Amino acid sequence: MTICRFPACESETGGRDAVFCADHHFECTRVEAGFLLRISITARRTESPAEREHLRGQLNGYVAQVVRNIQSRQDKGASSVA
């Protein structure tokens, strides 16, 4: 298993193509979670090493964006409670 890619999270992901642990996966929107999963599966299954590396780079960028989106939603939720 792999470790969740959310900063400071050390939980394991749900499988080889999962990007986040279950907690952070459910903080993603349905669109975000599905997109990351599809890119991850495509990167793993592609035969061309160059294309695989390109897709992994793209995945890293998308993961960073989703992390920012989750943090933004968490910040908005925390400020509405206060």
N, C-alpha and C positions, 0 to 999 in steps of 0.2 A: 504494500500500500504506500501511498504517497501522503505527504503532509499538505494541509490546506494552504493555499497561496494567499490567504488574507493575512495582512501584516500582524505579527505577534500572536497568531493562532498556531497552536501546535497539535491540533486534532488531526486525525487521519481522514482522508477523503473516502468516499463511498465506493471507489473502484478505480480501475486504471485510466479511465477517460474522464473521471470527475476532476474538477478543478478546485472545488471548495469542500469543506466538511459539511455535514448535514445542516448545521445551524446557519452557516453563511450561504449555503445553497438556497435555503428558504428565504433568505433576505434579498435574493436576486428577484427581479421580475421574471415572469414566465418566458418572455422574449429573450432576456439576457441569459438565463440558464440554458435554454434550448440552443441558442447561438453558440455559446461557449462549448457545449457538449458536441455539437456538430463539427465545429472547427477542430476540436481535440481528436475526435474519431477520424476525421479526414486526414489530419496530420499523421496519425499513427498508421493509417492504411495505405497512404500513397507510396508508390514504388520508387519514385525519383528522389534521391537524396537532396538535391538542390531544392526541389519543390517542398519536401518535408521540412527542411530548414527554414524556408520562407514562411510556411504555414505556422511553424512554431514561433517565429518572430512576430507574426501577426497575432497569434494567440496571446503572447505576452503583452502586447499593446492593448488588446481587448480586455484582458484580465485587469490590467492597471486601470482602465476606464471604468469597469464594473466596480472595482474596489472603491474608486472615488465616488461613484454613484451611491453605493451602499453607505459610505461614510456620510455623504450629504443627506441621505434620507434619515440616518441615525441622528445627525445633528439637528435636523428639522423636528424630529420626534422628541428629542430631549428639550428643545427650546419651547415646544408647545406645552410640555408638561409643567415647566417652571412658571 
